[in-house]
Amino acid sequence: MEHCCSTDNRPKNKPQNQYSHEHHHDDNHEHGHSHDHDHDSDKSTFQLFLPAIISLVLLLGGLGLDFLVKPDWFSGWIRLVFYLIAYIPVGFPVIKEAIESIRYGDFFSEFFLMSIATIGAFAIGEYPEGVAVMLFYAVGEAFQGMAVSRAKLNIKTLLDQRPDEVTILENSKPKVIKAEEAKIGQIIQLKPGEKLALDGELLSENGSFNTAALTGESKPDGKQKGDAVYAGMINLNSVSEVVIKTEFKDSKLSKILEMVQNATSQKAKTELFIRKFAKIYTPIVTFLALGIFLLPYFFVETYDYKDWLYRACIFLVVSCPCALVISIPLGYFGGIGAGSKNGILFKGSSFIDILSDIKNMVMDKTGTLTEGVFQVKDVNISAEFNKDEILKFLNFIESKSTHPIATAVHEYVGEIDHNLKMENIEEIAGHGLKGKIDGKDFLAGNFKLMDKFGIQYNVDHSQFVETLIAIALDGKFAGYITISDKIKEDAAKTISELKSLGIKTTMLSGDKSAVVKSVSEKLSIDNAFGDFLPEDKVNKVKEIKSRGESVAFVGDGVNDAPVVALSDVGIAMGGLGSDATIETADVVIQDDKPSKIPMAVRIGKETKKIVWQNIILAFAVKAVVLILGAGGIATMWEAVFADVGVALLAILNAVRIQNMKFNV
């Protein structure tokens, strides 16, 4: 998921202080400085706030001695040392980070700003204010750590779905081994309540699994013998046996986790802009603060260096870009976490941004808006042909296809006759299959396949609203089979929601136009096109993009890879079942529910709204207090609010998204 910092490359044993805004280096030795609170999740709330508590107690003690008890001895170097002791718990980590930043060439970090501002306060004798500024900064940092830890909770839950150990059957006896050591072909014994550690195939007659970790759906999912089951699924009822089909590192869950953890590489434009802005902004305000301190000497008759140094320190505290540097990535991170909780995986915050403003949603039909579970409805074979032979040949040639229609044919015909002699079987994209079976030329596909090979037929296929498989044997039309598909329950609701979001809907399908038209009318889709080859889909998306409009494409991420690559955002349906889907898509919807498409758009819109609220809040408050500070009106206390206060407000705003409900 989207972290609020760049990818963590730190050595595992490197000590971390409470701030630890990690220094990262790439091959070009560039230095990137960003907030990193990964370690905070390992600390209790008390540990996070302990330095601040110590400083607060000492600060209150000092203020009590200054304004209530007022003893004669509490002055001079004794008073300075007392406030220095109060300053060290919260100030030392920041000064240490400032020195580290300078070592790596980052002179104008926020730690540098806070360090010189508070040291400046000590230089003019404003010891309590120097301690107070750093104390509030420390409190702000602790709250940031808590916010990031909370934002990471969804991802941590996901990461915890892989058990470290697995029970395998060895000579029919159970043996517990490390999941990483399990090999393909071994049999796992899965007790009720246990999580599956690796992908496999169910050997038991049936089973019931909780797939919430993978799909966001808590409803039990029934599986039959031979069905695929995946790492992270929880066995609900009886003891089940599963044969391992993939290694631990290659499981679907491992690939999803890898994708989630790499999401940081895809930054939103807003986030990238703020990072670049902070690099320019911080040096500017540092020199402006220096100007506020020095320039009045040449223009003011009664120049008091303490007064102007105080104003410069206020200016530095206010100008610290904490609110922006933390709250914006945290906002996007929260959006990605909200998606993960609902079974929607974003590969990076850039795709959240694009989806929030998407103008066109182009969708595949089969498996996206329809179930993709086909059934043979009618068989119409000419009397001059042997119906059983035709079906036997059809079942055999369809077994070479990965299309769901092949499954429907197999379920209707039954067992495949492997004694048949096969030659030159070829799948023609967008048309169907051709080959030689038992020495006879056999064609099975749509009517475009018949046209391509000059097969004469007397069927008006345009009048059918079902999917048709046209069949030819030895150059003669043998007949056709009608295949029916079912529209998904939430498909109509999905189209309605997309329209309410101001998004134009388009359906592209390789299925014949009559079927596509029938589905589009039932769902009220704006535009629908059938009889499309893969290149036709590419051309249609290019046409939409040529109008200057953004396009998201929803498909299976495998057959439609060219369109997914061309579109602004590629969304894969049912990504759990396909490795290629996880690789090619920008957004993966882990179950097959199309209603998650508008949900992803709403998450994008809410995330972007929160990010811009934080930007406006931070700039507005900082601008006002900067002007007041330079004019000598604002004190350090206003400066603390403009920095830490605004940062906390922005963080609280950013984490709101994790509590939002996106179901309509």
N, C-alpha and C positions, 0 to 999 in steps of 0.2 A: 504494500500500500504506500500511498504517497506520504513519505516522511517529511518532516519539516526541515530537513537538512539534506545534504548530499549523501551519497552512499557511504556508509561507515566502513572505513578501511583500517581502523585503529588496531594495533596489536591487542590480542586478547588480555594480556596481563598489564596493559598500560594503566596506571592509577588514574582515577577520575576524581576531580573535585566537584563540588555541587553545581558549578556552572558548566564546566567542560564543554565549551563551544568548540567542537573538534576541528583540528587543522587537517585538511585533506590535501593530498598531492597526487597529481597525475603524472604521466610520463614526461610531460613538458615542464614539470616542476612549478606549475602554476599553483598559487595558494588560494584556496577558497575558504572563507571563514563563515561558519554558520552555526546556528543553535543546534545542539544535540542533547536531548534529554533521555536517551535510551537507558542510561544507567539509573535514572530516577525511578523507573519502575521497580528496581530492586531495593529501593529504600522505603522505609515506613514514613508516614506523614511526619512523625516526631523527628526522625533523622533529617528529613528535608528542611524542617523549620528550626532545628536546634541552633545553628549559628545565629539566626535572626533572634531567637529567644534570648540567647546569652547577651547579644548586643543591646537588645531592648531593655533587659533588666539593668545593665550597666548604664545605659543612656538615661533611664528614668532615675537611677540613683544619682547620676551627675546633675540632672536638672533639679532634683530635690535639694542637693547640696548648694546649687547655684542660687535658687530662688526661694527656698523655704528655710533651711537650716543656716545657710550663709556663714560657715565657720571661717575664721581668718586663715587657717592653714590651706584651705582649698583655693589656691591661686598659683600663678606662675607655673613652674615646671611640673609640680604635683598635679595640677588641674590638666595640663597638657598630656601627661603620662596616663592619667585616668581615662581621658577620652580616647587616647590612642589604643588603650587596651579594649575599650568598647568598640573601636573601629576595626580592629584586626580580624575578628571572626567573619565579618561580612566583607571587609575591604581587601584582605590579603588575597583571597582567590581571584578577585577581579584584577588586582594589580599584576598578579602572576600571569593571568590570561593576556593582559595588555602587553607584558614583556614577551610572551610567547608569540603574540601576533606580530610584534615588531621584528622579532627574530626571523619570521617568515615573510617579511616585507610588507605586512599589512599594518601600516602606521596608524591609520585612521579608523580603528575599530571602535565599537561602542564601549569596550572596556577601557580604551585609552581616554575616551571622552569622560567617562565616569571617574576614572582615576585622577585626571588633572583637575576636574571640577571639584572633587572632594578634597584633594591635596591643597587646591587653591583656597578652599574654605578654611582649612587649618592654618594656611599661611597668613590669613588676615584675622585669625583669632576666633573665627566662627566655628569652634569645635563641635558644639551640639548639632548644628545644621549639617556639618560635614558627615558626622556619624549618621544622622537621620536620613540623609539622601541615600547613603550606601545601604542603610538598613532597609528602607523601602524598596530599593532596587533588589536586594536579596529576597525579600518577601515576594516581589513580583516574579523573580526567577523560579522560586519554589512553586508558586502557583502555575507558572508555565510548565514546569516539570510534571505537575499533577495533571494538567490539561492534556499534555501530549500522551502521558501514560493512559489516560482515559480514552483518548482517540485511538490508541493502539490496541485497545482491549478486544475489538472485533477481530483484528488480525491475529492477536495472540491466541484467541479462541480457535481460529482456523489452524494456526500452527500446531496447536495442542491436539489436533485430531489424529495425528499419526502415532499410534502406539510404538514404543521402543522394542517391545517383545512380541513374539508370536508363538502360538502352540501348534506344532506340526505333528503329524502322525508318522512315526517311524516304526515299521513292522507292527502296525496297528496299535502302537503304544504312544500316548501323548508325550511330547518333549518340548520344553520351552527353550527357544533360542532367540538371539537378537534378530529383529526384523531385517536388518541390513545383510544378515548372513543367509536369509532364506533364498532358495533357488527356484527357478522356473520348473514347474512340474511337481513340486512338493505339495502335499495336501495339508491345509490349515484346518484345525478344529476350532470352531468359533462358538463359544458358549453364549447364552442369552445375556444381553447387556454389554458384551464385549465389542470393541471397535475393530474393524478389519484393517490390517496394516498394509496390505498390498492388493493390487488389482488381480482379479481372477475370475473363475467361472464356477457357478454354483453346481456342486455335485449332488447335493440333497434334492429330494423331489420338489420341495418348495421351501420358501423362507420369507420372512417379513423383516424389512430393514428401515431404520430411521436414516434418511438422507439429508437431514437439516444442515449438516456441516458443509455439504457440497452444493445443495440447491437452494437453501434458505427455507425449504418446505419441511414442516414437522410431521406432515401426514405420512403414515407408514406406506412403504412401497413394497408390494408383493412381487416376489421373484420366483421363477420356475427353474427346474433343472436345465442347465445349459445357458442360462442368462448370465450376462456380465455383471459382476459386482465390483465395487471400487473401494479403495482405501478411504477410510473416514466414515464409512457406513457402519451403523450400529445394529447388531443382530437383536431382534426383539423377542422372538418366541423360543423355539426349540433349538437344540444344538445343531449347527450346520457345518457341512464340510465344503471347503472351497479349494479348487486346484489353482495354484499360482500361475499367472500368465505373463506377468512382467516383473522385472526387478524393482526393488524398493525405490531406487532413485528415478526410475522411469514411470512410476505410477501417475495416474491422472492428477491426483492430489499434489504430488511433488511438482508436477509441471505447473499447476495452478499457483502453488506457493511461490515457485520461482518467478512466475509472472508478477505476482503481487509484490514480492520483494524488490523486483526490478522496476517497479512503477515510478520510482524517483527519477529515472532518467528522462521521463517525458514530462517536462515542466510546462505549465500553462503560460501563455504570453504575458499575462498580468504578473505572474510570479517571476518570470525572467526579467521583466521590466523593472520590478521593484529591486531585484538584486543588483542590476546595472545602475539603477538610480541611487541606491545606497552607497555604491562605490564612488559616485561623483559627489553626492550630497554631503557625505560625512567630511571629506577634506574641506569643502566650501565652508561649512558651518564652523569648522575648527579655525580657519583663517579669519572668518568674520568675528569669532569670539576674541581672537588675538587683536583684531582691529578695534573692537569695542574697548579693550583694555588699554591699548597704546595710543591710538589716534587722538582721543580727547586731550592728551597732554599738549598737543600743538594748537588746540582750538579753545580750550577752557581755561579761564584765568585762574580759578582756584581748583587745580587738579588734585584730587585725593585718590591715590592709587588703590587704596582699600575699597573705596566705593566702586570704582570701575572694574576692579578685579572681581568683586562680588557680582556685578552685572554680567561679566563675561562667564563666570561660573554658572550662573542661572541659565544663560544662553546655551551653554554646553549641555547641561542636564536636560533642558527642554528638547534640544535638537537630537538627542539619542534616538536612533530609528528602531527601537525595540518593538513598538506596537506593530510596525509594518513587517519587520523581518520575521517575527514569530507568527503573528495572527493570520497572515495571508496564506503561507504554506499550511498552517494548521486548519484553515478553512477548507482548502482543497483536500487535505488529508481526511478531514471529517466527512467530506462528500464521498470519498472513496470508501471510507469505513461504513457509511450509511448504505452504499451500494452493496458492499460485501455482505452486510447483515441481511440484505434482501435477495441474495443470490445473483447479484450483478457485479461482475469484475471489470473495473476500468484499468487499462494498462498504464494510465498516467493522467495527471490533472489536465493535460492539454486536450484530452478527449472529452472531459467534463465541460471545458470551456466551449468546444466546438458544438457539442450536443445541445448546450443551452440556447444556442442561436440557430439551430438547424432549420432549414426551410423546406426540405424535401425528404420524405422517408420512402425509399424505394425498397420493396419487399419481394422476396421469392414467394411462391405459393406453397409448394409441397414441403411440409415439415415446419413451415413458418406460420402460415395462416390456416393450413389444414393439418390433420393429424399425421399425414404421411404413412398411415397404416392402411394399406390398400386391401380390398377384397374383390375377388372375381365375382362379377354380378351376372354376366350372361356369356355363353359360349356359342358362337355362330360359325360353324365349319361347313363348307360346301359338301354336298352329298357325294361328289366324285372323289373325295379324299377320305382316308381312314382317320376318323376323329381321334382315336386312341394314339395312333402313330404321330399325328400332328402335335397333340398335347405332350407326348413323350419327348419329341424333338424340342418343343418349346421350353419344357421344364429343364431339359439338358442345356440348351444354349443360354437360357436366362440365368443359370447357375454361374455363368461367367461374368455376370453384371453385378454391380453393387447397388443398383437402384432398388428402392423399396418395392417396386412393381414385381421384381424377381421373387421376392419373399411371398407376395400374394399368389403368384403362379405356383410356386413350390407347395404352399399350403393347400391349394386347390387340387393339384395333380397328385401330390404325394412323393414317394421316394424317387430319387433320380436314378435312371438306368445308366450305370457307368460302363456297361458293356458296349454302348454305342461308340462308333469310331468317329472321332472329331478331327477336322482339318481346317486350318486357316480361319479360326474364329476371330472376329474383329468387331470392336465397338466403334460405331460411327457417331461422333459427338452430335447431339441434337436430333439424331435420326433413329438409332436402334442398333441391332446386332445382325451380322451376316456371317455365314460360314458354311462348311460342307459337313453334313452328318450322314454317316453310312453311305457316302458317295453321292448324296443328294444336296443340291444347293438350297439353303434355307435362309429366309429373311424373317425377322421379327422386330417390329418397331412401330413408328407412326406412319401415316400415309405419305409423308414426305419421303420416307425410305422407299415406298412403292414407286413414287414418281421418279426418284433418283435412278432406279434400276429399270424403269420403263415397264413396270408391272401394270397391266390393265385391271381395273376393278369397277364394279357397278354399285358402290356404296357412297351415299352423300354423307360423308363423315362430319361435315360442318353442322349437321342437325343434332348430333349427339352432345349431351351435356356431361357424359362420363368420359373417362380416359379410355382410349382404344388401343389395342395391340393388333396391328394388321400383320397377317402372316402370308408368306408366299413359299411355295415348294417347286423347285425346278422351273422357275420363271413363270409360274402360274399363281394367281391369287387364290389362296385356300380359304380365307375367311378372316374373322376378327373375334377378339374377346373384349368385353367391356369391363372396365375396372372402376370401382367407386372409391372415393376418398371422403372423409368427413371433416367438415369445418370445425376448428377448435372452439370450445365453449366461450372463451374470452376474446375471440377474434373481432367480433362486432364492437364490443366495448373498447378494444384497442384502437380501432379506426376512429371511433367517436371521440375518444380522448385526444388522439393526435390532432384531429380537426379542431377541437376546443383549444389546443395549444397553438393554433395557427400554422400547422404543418400540413403541406400538401402530400397526399398519399398516392403512390404508384405501385402497381403489382406487375412484375415481369415473370413470365413462365415459359418453359419449353413445352408445356402442355398445349393442347389445341385450343384455339380461340374461343370455341363455344363453351368449353369447360371454364376457361378463365373469365369469360363474360358472365357466366352464371354465378360464379363465386363473388366476383366484384360487385354485381348487382345486389346480392344478398348482404354484403358487408358495406355497401355505399362507398366504395373506393373511388377516388377522383379519376384516376386513369389506370387502365389495365391493358396489357398486351400479351397475346399468346403466340404460340409457334415460334418462340424466340430461341435462336442458337446462342451459345455463350458470347460470340462476338456481337450479336444484336444487343445483348444486355449492356455490353461495354459502350456501344455506340449511343444507346439511349441515355446512359449516365453522362457521357461526354456532352450530349445535346443539352441536358439540364444544366450542366456546369458551364456551358458556353454562354448561358444567360446570366452568369454571375451569381448563381444561387448555390448554396451549400447543399450537399447530398450525403445522407447516411444510407448505407445499404445493409439490409438484413437478409442473411441467408445461412447456408450450412458451413460456409468458410472453406469448403474443399472444392466442389465443382465450380463455385463462383469466385474462386481466388482472384482472377483478373479484375472483376468488378469491385471486390473488396479492396484491392490495392488502389484502384482508381478513385474510389469514393473518399470523402473527407473523413468519415468514420465508418469502419466495417464492424457490423454487429453480428455475432454468431449465436444462433439458437441452439439450445441443447448441447453446449460445448463440452459437457461431461463425457459424451460418447466419442469424441474425436480429437486425436492428438493434433491433427492439422488445423482444426478450428482454433485451438489455443494458440498455435503458432501464428496464424494469419490474421485473426480478428483483433480489433482495437478494444472492443468491449465484448465480453462473453456473458451471455445469459445462461445460467447453469441448469435451469430447467427449460421446458419447452413452452413456457407461457408467453405469448406475445404481449400480454398486458404489462410485462416488465419493460417493454420498449418505451411507452410514455412515462413509466416510473423513472427510468434512467434519465429522460429529458427533464422531468420535474426536479430530480436530484441535482442535475446540472444547473438549472435555473436558480434554485434556492442557494446553491453553493456560490454561484457568481454574485448573487444579490448580497450575500453576507460579506464576501470579499470586498465588494465596492463600498458597502456600509463602513467597513473598517478603514478603508483608505480615506474616505471623506472625513470620518470622525478624527482620525489621527492628524491629518493635515490641518483641519479646521482649528482644533484645540491648540496644536503646536504653533500655528501661525499667530494666533491671538497672544499666547503667553510669551512667544519669542519677541514680539513687538513690545509688550508690557515690560519684559525683563530688560531689554535694551534701553528702554526709557526710564528705568529705575523704579517702576511702579510695582512689578511683581517681585515676590520674595522667593527664597528657596522652596518654600512650602507649595506655592503655585507650580514651581518647576517640577517638583516631585509628582504632583497630580498630572501635569502635562505629559510626563514620561511614564512613570509606573502606573498611575491611575488609568490613563488611556490604554496602556498595554493590557491591563487586566480587563477593562471593559471590552476591548477588542477580542481578547481570548474567550471571555464568557460568551460573547456573541458568536464566535467561531464554533464553539462546542455545541451550540444550540442544535445544529443540524443533525447531531447524532441522536437527539431525542424526538426528532420530527417523524410523523407517520406519513408515508407516501402512498399508502393504499387509498384509492378513491372510494 
